């Protein structure tokens, strides 16, 4: 099977990233394909779901119809995860459709926590890390979020969304969301010694555990972290962790086990299956079926392995 042709037979959101990250296509060809994300396929469909008040599905972290008495209820239809998805689709931030969407968010969207403006963040690091990555991607001020994240780091170098409820050790999930956000903020020009130090300690937390093992005895912390997923939402898995270190361009021998694990998951045709779907209501799907080869995961795995093997 021609895996590249299979990847290109898809949505513009995948095609432009294949052109850039797998085929090294000329920048003008990449930009032309990327521009279609705002007007065709999944990107256009997701943008069309935003209301004039800036919200997706009537809420910021949860949709407006969610039952707040269900604290562990996950729905991926609200504004926060829709913005995260637009960054993963690679919507061009300079597109008029993107600017309009972000302007509406900045003007109207407030967190359910205490009415904070979206780009000021709230208190939970797993939420703030994603929000900071969104702010950085769309060229918005994220200073307050960055300061909150730096100030909420735990003694072991990472973060935990349950720290306000007494959690004293970090979480893979909260930490990967946070280091992604801090790195995106640094790349957008928001670097400071405090931000860089916080990102490095968070990365060390992940590296010391090989991205998925307990520090105490080396056993797998959660089997789901060895399973590949997309969209990732707030969940950590080995491919998401490796993709962070690819973006940071930080090769470390402690990643070798995770790289081997991801490499071993390719099928005979060189495609990676979707192993874990994070359950919850969605606005629509992104072309993959659990247990079947996934274009998203194949793209993500190929570019991680290409980066790793280049060394």
ABEGO torsion letter per residue (X at the ends): XBAAAAAABBBAAAAAAAAAAAAGBBAAAAAAAAAAAAABEAAAAAAAABBAAGBBGGBAABBAABBAABAABBBAABAAAAAAAAAAAGBBAABAAAAAAAAAAAAABBBAAAGBBAAAEBABAAAAAAAAAAAAAAGBBAAAAAAAAAAABBAAGBBBAAAAAGBABBBAAAAAAAAAAAAAAAAAGABBAAAAAAAAAAAAAAAAAGGABBAAAGBBABAAAABBBOBAEABBBAAAAAAAAAAAGBBBAAAAAAAAAAAAABBAAGBBBBABBBBEBBABBAGBBBGBBBAAAAAAAAAAAAAAAAX
